[in-house]
Amino acid sequence: MNMYEPFLQVSIWEDSFKVDHSTLNSIASPMLKMNITSMENKSECIPQESREPSGDDQETIQEPVPKVLRRQAQNRAAARKCRLRKKAYVQQLETSRLKLMQLELDIEKTRKQGLYKSSLSDVGYMGSSGTINSGISLFEIEYGRWIEEQDRQNEELRNALQTNASDIQLHLLVESSLNQYSNLFRMKAEAAKADVFYLISGVWKSPVERLFLWIGGSRPSQILNIVVPKLENLNDQQIASINNLRLSSQQAEDALSIGLEKLQQSMINNIQADPLDFGNYGFQMAAAIDKGEAVEGFVIQADHLRQQTLLYMSRILSIGQAAQGLLAMGEYFHRLRTLSSLWTARSCHHFYPTQHSN
C-alpha cells in the first residue's frame, strides 16, 4: 500500500587609585598659598591657630586632601557594589520569571494529562500497569490545539467571504486550510504507530462524530454530499467532475471496507482457540498481532483517500468556491462537536423536556 508521508546576555569596570607622598606634596603646595577663609569652605574642618602656616600647619592643611581622595574612592567602590547588587537582583528576577513560566507550563501539561488519564480510565483504555501511551497522550494534546486552530481558520474564511476579499486573500486562506488538514493526517499517522486500535475506534473524536466514523475518520463521499450543496455558480463541467470524484471515492471506500472486513475475519480465525489445545496458542496470537499491525495500513490509506479528495476538489473549484467548500466542511465538524457538548451537558444535568398531556 502507498503510505502517506507529510509535507514536517554590562561589562563591570574597576577603578584603582594609588597616590604617593610626592604626588600629595605637589598637590598640596599650591594650596598653602590659599586664604584660610577659603579653606573653611572645605568639607573637613582645618585647625586655624595661626595665619602664617608653619611646618605642622602644612601637614594639617594637607590632611583633607587624602581624606577627600579616600572618600571619593570609597564612594566609587560603594557605587560599584551597588551596581553589582542591582545587576544580581535583576538577574535573579529574570531567573525567577523563567522558572515561573516553566512551572506554569508543567502544571498545564500535568492538568491535561490528568484529564486525559481520567477519560482513558472511563473507557477502559489504560493498561493493567496503569501507564499511558505517551504517543497517544501527545496526539490528544496536539489534536486539541488543532481544533482551536481550525475554528480560527473557519472564522477567517467566513469574514473573508462576507467582506468579498480578493482572490489573493482567499487563495492564502484556502492553502492554509488545506495545510491544516495535512497536519491532521500527519498527526493521525503518528498516533496510528503508537496505537492503531485507539485511533480507529474514534475515542479521540466527540461522541456524535463517532456516529459517522469510517476507518478513523469520515467518508470522503459523505463530505462531498455535505459540501457540494453549499457551493455557488457551479458550471456543467464542474458538476461532471464532482460526480466522477464522488464515484471514485465511493469505489475506493468500498474496496477499503471489504479489505478491512476480510482482515477482521482473518483475525477472528487466528484468535479462535481449540478447546482441546488450551494454553498452546502462541502461534495463533502471533499471527493475530501481525493482522492487527496491518490495520495501520488501512487507517493511513483511508486518510490518504480523504486528503486526495480534498486536493482534487480544490482543483475542480474556483478559489471562491473552494473557500466556500472548506468553510462548509469546517462548520459541519464544528456543529457535530457542539452537538456532542450539548448532549453531554444534557446528560450530566439530567435535563429532559417536559411532556404535556393534551
N, C-alpha and C positions, 0 to 999 in steps of 0.2 A: 504494500500500500504506500501511496505517497504520503509522507509525513509533513505536516505544516510546520514551517520554521518562521519565526517572527522577524519584521523589518528592523533590538536592544542596543611685630615692638622700640634719654636725655642724658646725654653723657653727663658725668659728675666731675666738676672741676675742683682742684685743691690748691689753696694759696699758702705758701710757706714764706715766712718773713724772718730774716736774720739781720740783726743790727749789731755792729761792733762799737767800741768806745770812741774810736776816731771819727766814725760817722756821726755819733751823737754830739761830739765836740764841735764838729764842723757845722752841725745844725744849730747848736745852742749858742755859738759865738756871736752871730748877728743878733740874737735875741737879747744879749747883755746890754745892747745899746738902746733897748726899748724903754719907754717910760713905765714906771711901776704902776701908774694908774691903768695903763693898757693891760698889764699883766693880771690885774684884778678881775678882768673880764673872762679869764680862763675858767674852765670848768672845775679845776682843782685850786684850792687855796694855797697862796705862796706867802711865807713869812716876810714882813716889811719892817725890820728893826732898824735899818739904815738906808739912806738914799744912795750912797755910793756902795756898790756891791763889792764885798771882799771875796776872798777865795772860798770861804764857807758859803757865802751868799750865792756864789756862782753855782755851787753844787745844788743849793736849794732851788735856784731858778731852773736848773736843768732837770730836776726831778719830774715835773709834769710832762716833759717830752716823752720819756719812755713809758710813763703811765698811759698817756694818750695812745701811743702806738700799741701798747699791750691791750688796751681797751678795744681799739679798732680790730686787732687780731682776734680778740675774744668774740667781738660782735660778728666778725666774718665766720668764725668757727660755729657760733651758735646758729647763724643763718643757714650755714651749710647743713648742720644737723637737722634743722627744721625742714629744709627741703628734702632731705633723705627720709625723714619720718613721714612727710606728706606723700612722697612717692611710694613708700612702702604701704601706706594706708590705701592709696588709690589702687595699687596692685592687689591688695587684699580684698578690696571691694569688688574688683573685676573678677578675681578668682571665685569669690563667694557667689557672684551673679551667675557665672558659668556653672558652678555646682548646683545652684538652684534650678537653672534651666534643665540640666541633665536629670535632676531629681524629678522635675515635673514630667519630663518625657518618660522616665521609668515608671512613674505612677500611672500615667495614661496607658502605657503599654501593658502594665500588670492588670489594670482595670479591664481593658479589652480582652486580655487573655482569660481573666476570671469569668467574664460574661460568656466568652466562647466555651470555656470548660463547663460552665453550668448548662449551656444549651446542649453540648455533647452528652452530658450526663442524662439529660431529659430524653434524648433519643437513643440512648444506649450505645453511643459511638465509642466511648472510652474503652480502652483495653482493660484486661484484668489487672494489670500493674498500676492502673490509674494514670498513665502517662498520656500525653497528647502528641499527635503527629505534628512536628514543627512546620513541615511543608504546608499542611492544611491550615494550621494556625496563621501562617503568613498570608496564605491565599484569602482567608476570611478578612484580615485587616486590609489587604490591597483591594479586595472587592468592595468593601465599604467605602474606600476612597474613590473607587471607580464610579460608584453610584452617585456620589456627590458631584464629581466632575461631569458626569452625564447629565444630571439635572441642570448644571450651569450652562452646558453647551446647548441644551434644549431651549433655555431661556434666551440665549444669544440668537439662535436660529429664529425663534418666534419674533423677537424685536426687529431683526433684520428684514423679515418678510413683511411685517406690519409697516415698517418705515420705507419700504421699497428701496432697499440697499442696492448698491451697484453689483454687477456680476462679479467683479473682482472680490468684493467683500464676501459675497455668497460662496464663491469658489474656495476662499480660505476657510470658511466655516464648514463647508462640505468635506474638504480634505481633513480638517481637524477631527470631524465626527467619524470619518472612516478610520482614521488612525486610532481613535478611541476604541473602536470595536476590535481593531487588530491587537491592541494591548490586552483586551479581554481574552481573546483566543490564545495569546501567548501565556497569560496567567493560568488559564484552564489547562493548557498543555503541561505546565509545571506541576499543577495540582494533580493531574492525572498520573504523573510519575510517582507522586507521593502516595496517593490512594485513589485509584480509578473508581472503585465502588462508591466511595463518598461522593465523588464528582457526578457520577452517572445517576445517583439516587436523587440529586437535586436538593439535598439538605441545605445547601448554601443559598438557595432561592427562597422567595416568600411562598407561603402555602398556596395561594391562588396561582402563582406561576407554575408550581409543581403540577397543577391540574392539567396543564398543556405541555408537559415535559416530553421531549423526544430525544433520547440518547444524550442527555446532559444539556439540553437547550430547547430551542423552538424549531419547528419545522420551517424551512425556508419558504415552501409553497404557502404555508399559512400566513407568514409575514407578508408575502406578496398580496394575498387576498385582503389583508388589512390596509396595506399602503396604497395600492392602486386606486381605490375609490376616492382617495384624498387628493389625487393629482389632477391638475387642471390643464386644459388645452392639449390633450394627447392627440397626435395625428394617427392615421391609419397604420403607417409603418411602425410607429412606437407600440401601438396596440398589438400588432402581429408579433413583434419581437418579445414583448412581455408575455404573450401567450406561449411562445416557444420556450422562454425561460422557465415559466411555470411548469410546463410539461416535462422539461428536462430535469427540473428539481424534483418533481414527484417521482420520476423514474429512478433517480439516484436515491431518493429516500426509501423507496420500496426495496431496492437492492440492498441497502444497508440494513434495513429492518429484517429482511429474510436472512441475511448473513448472521445477524446478531441472534436471531431465533435458533438457527442451526447451532451456533456456538453454545447457547444456553442449554440446548438439548444434549449436546456432547458433554457439557459439564455435569448434567444430571446423571448421565450414564456412567461417568467416572466416579461420581460421589456415591452411587448406589453400592451397598455392601452386600457381600454374600453372607447369609446368616450362618453358614457352616464354616466360614473362614473369618470369624470375628477377631479383630485385633491385627490382622495381617492385610492392611490396606494402604501401606505406604506408597506403593506404586500408583494406585488409583488417585491418592491425594496429590502426588507429584504431577500427574497428568492433568488433574483439575486445576492446579495452580498455573500450569502453562496456559490452559484455556483462559483462566482469569486474566493473565497478563495480556492476552490477545484482545481483551475488551478495550484496553487503552487505545489500540489502533482504530477501533470503531468510533470512539469518542473524538479522536483527532480528525478522522475522516469526516465525521458529521460537522465539526466546526469548520473544516476546510470547505465543505459544501455551503455552509452558511456565509462564510466570507466571500467565496466566489460569487454567490448570488447577489450580495451587496455590491460587489465591484461591477458585475455585468449590468445590474440595474442602474447604477450611476452613469454608465456609458451610454445606455439607451436614452436616458432622460437629459433634458437641458439642465443648466446649473440651478435655475429657479425651481424646476420640478424635483430635482434631486434634493434640494433643501426642504421642500415640502414633504417628500417621502421620508427623509431621515427624521424630521420633526414628528411626523405621524407615528413612526415606529417608536421613537423615544417616548412620546406621550402615551402610547399603548402600554409599554412596560411600566411607566410611572404610575398609571392608573391601576394596573394589576397590583403593584406594591401598596398603593394607597388603600385598595380594597382589602388587602390582607391585613393592614394595620387596623382598619375599621372593624373587620371581623374579629380580630384578636381582642380589641378593646371591648367589643360587644360580649364576647365570651367571658372576659375577666370580670366584667361588672354585672354579669347575669342580666343583661338588658334584653327584654323581649317585648315586642309590640303587643299592646293590649287589644284583645279581640272583643268587639262589642256584639252582642246578640241583637238581632233585629226585633 
